[in-house]
Amino acid sequence: GNDGYKLWLEYQKVSAPRLVRQYNEAISGIVVKSQSATLKIAESELRLALERMLDKKISPLNIAAHNAILLGTPESSAEIKTMLSSGNFSLGDEGFVIQSRRINNMTTTVIAANKDIGVLYGVFAFIRLIQTHQPINNLSIINVPKIKNRVLNHWDNLNRSVERGYAGISIWNWHTLPGYIDQRYIDYARANASIGINGTVLTNVNANSQVLTQEYLVKVKALADAFRPYGIKVYLTAKFSAPIELGGIKTADPLNQEVINWWKNKCREIYSLIPDFGGFLVKANSEGQPGPQGYGKTHADGANMFAGALEPYGGIVMWRAFVYDVRVQKEGEHFTEGSGGEHTQTIASGDRFKQAYAEFKPLDGQFKKNVLLQVKNGPIDFQPREPFSPLFGAMPQTPLMMEFQITQEYVGQSTTLAYLAPMFKECLDADTYSKGKGSTVARVIDGTIDGHTVSGIAGVANIGNDRNWTGHLFGQANWYAFGRLAWNYDLSPETIAEEWIRQTFNNNDAFINPVKRIMSASREAVINYMTPLGLNHIMGTSHHYGPAPWVKNAGRADWNPVYYHKADSVGIGFDRTKTGSDALAQYAPEVRQQWSDMNTCDYRYLLWFHHVPWNYKINTGSTLWNELCYRYQSGVDTVRWMQQTWDGLDNLVDKERFQHVRMLLGIQEQEAVWWRNACLLYFQTFSKMPFPPGFEEPY
Ligand code: GCW
C-alpha cells in the first residue's frame, strides 16, 4: 500500500524505455570528494533516488569517469574550483549550479555550489528533473533563492497538542528526546531540504517558557543536531514573561537591566548548546500574550531587547505584527490587551483591519538590524481570500517577513482539498505601489525594494504525526508549494502543482492533467462556498470550522462574524472607504483607488471594502444578492465536479490513496452544501429576496 508517508520523495521507477535509456547513458556513478555530513547526505540521497528510479546499482566513483555526476564545492573539488572561478555565478551561500561539461575530456554532470548545503539543494533539483521525466543532458541551471530565511512555524505545544493542527499530534516527541531521534525527524529534514526550507520554529507562538529551560534545551539541541546537515536552523518562540516565570524576576520590562541580563544569559546558554541557533519568534501583546506594552513600552523596545541578546551570535528576532483590538481607533494609540467581552460597546467604530498598521508603522526605523517584522499576508487572519496587508510597502526601513498559513485553519482544515499556491502567489504578486508600479509584496519581502540584506518568509506548518504527515494527502502539496515559492516566488502555481503530482503520484498525463485541474480550481471553490465576494471571518467561533455567520456573542466583539459581514436590511459588507472606517487610507493611492469605488472594485474584494445594497447591480452584471447565490452554488458545483473527476482516476492511482481522497471529497461536498445553505438562509433573513430562478434551493 501507499500511505503517502514518503511525500514527494517517492522516487518511483522510471519505466518509459526511451527515458530509461537516456538516464542510464547519462549516469555512470557519483563522484564526491568530501566527508562532510552534508555532502555525504547529498551523495546518499542521490544514490537512493537513482537506484530506485533507474533500478540499478549506482557506484561511488573515485575518479572522474565518463558520465559521472560530480558533486561538490570549490573546497572539495579542484575541478569545481576551476569551474566556479571561471564564471560569474553569484551563487551566494545557498545557490547551486547544475552543468553538463566536459572534464578531462569526459562528459560530466556537475552539481556545484559555494557551500555544501547548496550542493544538497542542487542534488534535490537534479533528482526532481528525473522524477518529473525531464532531459538531463546539456544542463545549464543556475538557481539561487530569492529570500534568505525560509522557515516553518510549528504551532506545537510541549504536550504535543498542535494549535490549529489537523494532522494528529506534534511530531516532536519531547518525552523521548534527546535520546531518541525518530526517523520522522530525518525524513522531515530531507523533505524540507528538498524544497529549500532552511529554518524551523519548533514551538507555538502562544509560547510556553518551559522550552527555554535547560531540560528542554538539550532536547532542542538534539533536533538541531539532526537538522543541521540538512541546512535547517532551529528557532524557538520566546514567551515575553519568561524572566518572571523562569528567572524569578518581578518584571519582564524590556528596558529593565535585570530582564535584559536574563535574556542575555539565556542566549549564551542556548548558543553554547546550539551554536547556529536561528533566534526567536515572538508573539507579544496579541490575543492575551504578554508583551512590552504591559510595561508602557513599545513593540520596538521589546524586539530590540531580544535583538540585543541575540546579536553577538548572529541570531534574528522575528517579531509578529499580528495584533488587534477593536478599541484602537486612532493611529499610534496603544492599549494593553484585555480578554473578556468588555469591547462590545465599541463595535461600530473600531476596525481590526487597521490595527497592525496603526501600531507598527510609527515604529519604522526604530528596530535593530537583526529584527524582522513578521506580517500575516492579510490584515485580518488567514481568510480564504484577503487583500494584502497594508503594512507591506509601508515600512521601508524595516525588513518585513511574510507569514502564510499552510495549515488550513479557515480553509476547511484537513477534510478539505484546497491547493493554496494560488493564494500565496496572489499575495506575493500584489502590487503595493510603495516605490511605484511593480513594487510587489514579493519584492518588499525579498528586500530588493528597500535594500534590505536580511529577508524572510514563514509558513505555519500543517505537519503532524499522521501517517501521511498532513491529514489530507493534498495538504502535502501546500507544504511543498510553500517551500517552492519561498525559494522562487516566480514559479507558477500550475508548475508547482504539476511537479508535485509527478513526484507524489506518477508521470501519467491522463492522471496529471485532471489532478492539476482539480488543484487549480480548489481554492476558488472553497472561497465560493465559504466566503464569496470578499466576505470573511464568518466561520464557527474559535474552532473556525464550518459556517456561523449569525454569531454575535463570541466573547470579543472582534471575534464575532456579524462584526465582519455587517449584514442588515440594506445590504452586506464592511465599509472601509472614507464613509466608513477608511482603512483604505492605509494603502498607497493607486491601491486605494482600485478598491475604493463600489462600481469598479474587483468583485473578489467587494465586501472587504463596501457595504453593498442587496439589490445593487454589481460589476459582474448581477444584483449582489443573485451573485451571492450563484457564487455559493458554484462552489458546491465545483466540489461535485472535483469528486467526479477524481472518481474517474481510480485505475491510475493506488487504492489506498484513491479511497482516502475520495472519502474526503465526499465530506467536503457535504461541507460545501452546509456552507451554502447556512449562509444563504441566514443572509436571506436580511435580504428578504428570493433565490434566483433555477437555483438549487437550500433546505
Ligand atoms: O489565526 C489565529 C488563530 C490562533 C493563533 C493566532 C496567531 C497561535 O486562531 O490560534 O494563535 O491567529 O496567529 O497568533
Boltz pocket constraint, residues with backbone or C-beta under 6 A from the ligand:
constraints:
  - pocket:
      binder: B
      contacts: [[A, 155], [A, 163], [A, 164], [A, 205], [A, 206], [A, 283], [A, 287], [A, 322], [A, 381], [A, 382], [A, 409], [A, 542]]
      max_distance: 6.0
